[in-house]
């Protein structure tokens, strides 16, 4: 599985995913300052699942009907890197096969998968 980690999600999350042997492109580490449009386009064209904390991507997917290969929207109360990693670890352990091509909203206690 390949993940494009949005700048707001951070480099610690990207490093954890790399250490877990996932393919990773980190906007924070490799292309800081990309616009949301550039991020979504790159994720779609290059077949990445986007991990973000930015709710603007929901607008782009559901209102603008933009294409994607999977979005993980982290809507967390605790935005610290260790909490993001803990939530992602649980998500990947329990829902990995359901992530491609879906818009997934994850909180500390819930997972919602919405087809687009």
C-alpha positions in Angstrom: 0.0 0.0 0.0 1.2 3.5 -0.9 0.4 6.6 1.1 0.8 10.3 0.3 1.1 12.0 3.7 -0.2 15.6 3.6 2.0 18.4 5.1 -0.4 19.0 8.0 -0.2 15.3 9.0 3.5 15.6 9.5 6.9 13.9 9.0 6.7 11.6 12.1 3.6 9.9 10.6 5.4 9.5 7.3 8.5 8.1 9.0 6.4 5.6 11.0 4.7 4.4 7.8 8.1 4.1 6.0 9.5 2.1 9.0 6.4 -0.2 8.6 7.5 -0.8 5.0 4.7 1.2 3.3 5.4 3.3 0.2 5.3 6.9 1.3 5.5 10.4 -0.2 5.7 13.0 2.5 4.6 16.5 1.4 6.2 17.9 4.6 9.6 16.3 3.8 9.6 16.3 0.0 7.4 19.1 -1.4 6.5 21.5 1.4 4.1 24.2 0.3 2.1 22.2 -2.3 -1.5 23.4 -2.7 -4.4 21.1 -1.8 -5.1 20.9 -5.6 -1.5 19.8 -6.3 -1.6 17.3 -3.5 -4.9 15.7 -4.6 -3.8 15.7 -8.3 -0.5 14.0 -7.4 -2.2 11.4 -5.2 -4.7 10.6 -8.0 -2.2 10.5 -10.9 0.4 8.5 -9.1 -2.1 6.2 -7.3 -1.4 7.1 -3.7 -3.9 6.9 -0.7 -3.9 10.4 0.8 -3.6 10.8 4.6 -4.7 14.2 5.8 -6.1 16.3 8.6 -7.4 18.9 6.2 -11.2 19.0 5.8 -10.9 20.8 2.5 -10.3 17.5 0.8 -13.8 16.4 1.7 -15.1 19.4 -0.2 -12.9 18.6 -3.2 -14.1 14.9 -3.3 -17.8 15.3 -2.5 -18.7 18.7 -3.9 -16.3 19.0 -6.8 -16.4 15.2 -7.5 -12.6 15.0 -7.8 -11.1 11.6 -8.5 -9.0 9.8 -5.9 -7.6 6.4 -5.0 -8.4 6.7 -1.3 -8.5 9.4 1.3 -7.9 8.9 5.0 -9.2 12.0 6.8 -8.0 12.1 10.4 -10.5 14.1 12.5 -8.8 13.9 15.8 -9.2 15.7 19.1 -5.5 15.1 19.9 -3.4 16.2 17.0 0.0 15.1 18.4 2.0 12.8 16.1 1.9 9.8 18.5 -1.9 9.9 18.6 -2.0 10.1 14.8 0.3 7.1 14.6 -1.8 5.1 17.2 -5.0 5.8 15.3 -3.4 4.9 11.9 -2.0 1.7 13.4 -5.4 0.6 14.5 -7.0 1.6 11.2 -4.4 -0.4 9.2 -4.7 -3.4 11.5 -8.5 -3.5 11.2 -9.5 -1.9 7.8 -6.5 -2.1 5.5 -8.4 -4.0 2.8 -11.2 -1.4 2.8 -9.0 1.7 2.4 -8.4 1.8 -1.4 -10.8 3.9 -3.4 -12.8 5.0 -0.3 -13.1 8.2 1.7 -12.4 7.2 5.3 -13.0 9.4 8.2 -11.2 8.3 11.4 -11.4 9.6 15.0 -10.0 8.2 18.1 -13.1 6.0 18.6 -14.8 5.7 15.2 -14.2 4.8 11.5 -16.6 5.9 8.8 -16.1 4.6 5.3 -18.0 6.5 2.6 -17.9 5.5 -1.1 -17.6 8.4 -3.5 
